[in-house]
Amino acid sequence: MILESNLSLKMVQRICRRLGWIVPRKTKSDIIRSSRKVLRPAAPDQLWEADMTHIWCGSDRWCYLFSVIDVFTREWLGCAFDTSATRHNAVM
C-alpha cells in the first residue's frame, strides 16, 4: 500500500538530521587533511616508496612496471618490468 503525503525530500532530510540518522558530510578540506604525521627522512635509506603501474604495450597487451625510489635522494633503487603482475615481481 502506497501512502501519498506532502513530505518533500528536504523535509525528510531535516527530520532525519534532527533525529541523528544523517551524519554531516565531510568537507573537501577535511578529506584532504590527514591525521597522520608526514614522514620526512633525514638521510638516505630511511624511507622508500614502492609503486606499481600498468603500461599498454600493444602486442604484449598490458605490462607492469614495479619500481622502488629512495624518498630522500629521489634515486631509483630498483625496478622490474614484466607482462604479468606476480608477487615475485612486487617483492623484487
PyMOL commands that set and color helices and strands:
alter all, ss='L'
color gray80, all
select helices_A, chain A and resi 9-19+28-32+58-60+87-91
alter helices_A, ss='H'
color red, helices_A
select strands_A, chain A and resi 48-56+62-70+76-82
alter strands_A, ss='S'
color yellow, strands_A
deselect
rebuild
show_as cartoon
